[in-house]
Every structure is written in structure tokens, then in C-alpha cells.
Amino acid sequence: MSTTVLTNARIVDPGQGIDETGSLVIENGLVAGSGAAAANQGTPEGASCVDCKGLVIIPGIVDSQVHIGEPGAEYRETIASASVAAAAGGVTSLVMMPETNPVIDDVSLVEFVRRTARDAAIVNIHPCAAITKGLHGNELTEMGLLRDAGAVAFSEGRRTIASALVMRRALTYARDFGALISHATQDTDLASSGVMNEGLFASWLGLPGIPVEAEVIALERDLRLAALTGAAYHASSISAGLAASAVASAKQQGLDVTAGISINHLSLNENDVGEYRTFFRMAPPLRSETDRQAMVEALRNGTIDIISSAHDPQDVDTKRLPFQDAEPGAIGLETLLAATLRLHHNGDVSLMRLIEALTSAPARRFGINAGTLKKGVKADFAILDLDEPWVVRKEDIRSRSKNTCFDDARFQGRVLQTWVAGRKVFDIKEDK
């Protein structure tokens, strides 16, 4: 039996409701004890001991929205390269979106992702299958078979299903199979050719805008259909105060509804677009500062359940273009935690709530056995220094694509080590 004990650590585990000084005991890749109780039991005979010297241990982050190029666009990101970037950011489990080429709409593609992840990835990768075949928004996929093959949820990725009838059928079938629908909400007609948040700033830049209503109308439709069908529904990435209000109302009605947000929409606003900076073109677009503050409040009060990276690698050919021609999206696996910690250091949201939104909440919603340090679960965790300052440098980015909106950003708080199943897969001291 292999036993490792990490001592003198601050253990923050929302899954157990603990934030205390103690130890983490690992036996054969599983958690055997954590917190003050584990420290009081002492160190088992023959165990290897690691003194954490007051550093913080959190459960491994579960990132619920990650776009990967493989198969079909490996030049942007492979499953292996995404896993390396994830480990550097403290992410030990991630949900891979279905927008590959070919689309993950068939059992063979789900099996390909799982097999490739098993052979090449250093973190846990869980495929999310398409709701409709080819992501065309018409014919539903074989949800039952895909679920049995290992798909943890169903999504159209960046796309929104236009047909209310198709969406109703999708929610109905998902309910019958006990599956989760995770959906982006943007009315295509209202969004039209818009490329950033509609408002005064877009007018100054001469760019067509996307009104908040494009998000809210599609979201309210989905919420009504979730009420009609009784299905489990997750709004994958909301960005506006009106959207948060709609989700809060649905929760008050007792619907099985959750909401997610990308760290970009908690950290940035439309002003960051600056002089047509394409790395800040997002989907949904970065909103006003008023909306950003509303998102922070929605996270704090529990209306928003999950924070994701919305990791979306794009290469030079799709980003180094005029703003209107550039593809939306930014990478974020490596900066997710550090950017989230800004809300802690600013006093906006408690550390426990932030870690919950990154770990136990997404794990619970997507049915992944992770996101906690309870006894018996796989020992997936990250060791952090909450106060270490660092700067994001392009040359240090591990992702194959470099389209980060946090280039040269100054952060406080850094992942020092990441462990998966009791094995160290990232150590900042050994990374260079």
C-alpha cells in the first residue's frame, strides 16, 4: 500500500464544508482522510510525508466548458495539450464540448475521446455529446446510446437551437434518459451580424452590437420549456443581469435549473475591447460593467452555480483579423483559477463560494465523481499559494493556441502543484 500524507495545509473543500488547517492522506490514489481530523490521527507508519508549510489545498477544479480541436483541428489544441494546460491551472477534470470535426454526435466519437484521453491526457476528460446531429439543430442524436457510452451531458457548444420544438423534444428525451442539457442562449436573428455588446461603446467603435435581449429571450424560452418538460437544464454561459434574474425566477419555481458563467464575464467588460482587440471578442460578448457587477452578485448569492474557463483555442489565422472577421473565444484553462481569485482578493466573493463554483458544483451537476476531498474519492487536488504574484507571459502558455485575453495580466495566487489520482502531474518547480 502506497501512502502519502500532506501536512500543515489549509484544506478548503466546499464539498465537505471545511476550511481548516490539517492534513490530506492519500492511499493508493484515493483520499483516506482530510482536514483537521486527518491531522489528529497522525502519520501512518511507512508513509511519505510532504510539509505544505501553510499552503492551500483545494479539490481539483472541474471545468465544465472546454473546446478542444481534436479531432479535426489538432493545430489549435489536442486532447494531450489541453490536459497539460489544464494541469498547470489546477484543473483535474474537464468537460469537452462536441464541436470537433467530425462532431461528437456518434458513439464512436465518444469512445474516441475517452480512449485518446486515457492514452494521452494527464487529467480526466469527459466528453459532452451533441444535442443534434452535426450540430445542425434539426435531428436529435441517440442520447441514450451516447449517455451509455460515457457522454456526461448534451450541448450544441457555442450554438443555440433555433427551433423551440426541437428544444422541447431534446429536453424531453434528456429527461427520460436522466441526462443534462447544457445550452448556450443567443437568438441568432437578434444577434444578427453583431460582434460585441450593443451600446454606446460599440457605436463609438462603429461595430454592430448584440443586445442583451438576444441572450435573455433565448434563455427565457429554454426555461419555459424546462418547466414544461421537467428536464434538467443548465444555461452554460450567461452574461447579463436580466439573464440572472430569469434564472433566479426559475429556481424559485423549483425547476431543475442551473447557470454557468465564464471567468471572462466575471473579470472583464466591454471596455476591454479597447481599440479593436480581437482577443476580447467573446461569445456571448463582454457586457457592460453594470452587467459584470450583476454577474458577481449572482455568483455570490447562488443564482450562478458554476464558473468555467470557456477555453476556446483559436490560431493566428482566425484572430489576427479585423474585429468583425475574427472568431470569438479565448483560451483560459491556465488562468481560470488565478482570474477567479481576483474576486477573493477584492473581497467580492468568499473563497469558499468561489472554490465551490469551480469544484463541487460542476462535479455535482455533470455527474462527475470529483470536486471534493471526501474519503474514498480519487485524490485529485491542487496546491496553491493564494498570495504569490505572477504575470501571464505568452511564451509560458502551454496551450497550442495563445489567444488569451489575460496576456501580461498581473495575478495574485498561483497553482504550485496538481495531483490526479494521487499522482503529481504538474509541479511549477519542474515545469521550466
Secondary structure, 3 states (H helix, E strand, C coil): CCEEEEEEEEEEECCCCEEEEEEEEEECCEEEEEEHHHHHCCCCCCCEEEECCCCEEEECEEEEEECCCCCCCCCCCCHHHHHHHHHHCCEEEEEECCCCCCCCCCHHHHHHHHHHHHHHCCCEEEECEECEHHHCCCCECCHHHHHHHCCCCEECCCCCCCCHHHHHHHHHHHHHCCCEEEECCCCHHHHCCCCEECCHHHHHHCCCEECHHHHHHHHHHHHHHHHHHCCEEEECCCCCHHHHHHHHHHHHCCCCEEEEEEHHHHHCCHHHHCCCCHHHCCCCCCCCHHHHHHHHHHHHCCCCCEEECCECCCCHHHHCCCCCCCCCCECCCCCHHHHHHHHHHCCCCCHHHHHHHHCHHHHHHCCCCCCCCCCCCECCEEEEEEEEEEECCHHHCCCCCCCCCCCCCEEEEEEEEEEECCEEEEEHHHHC
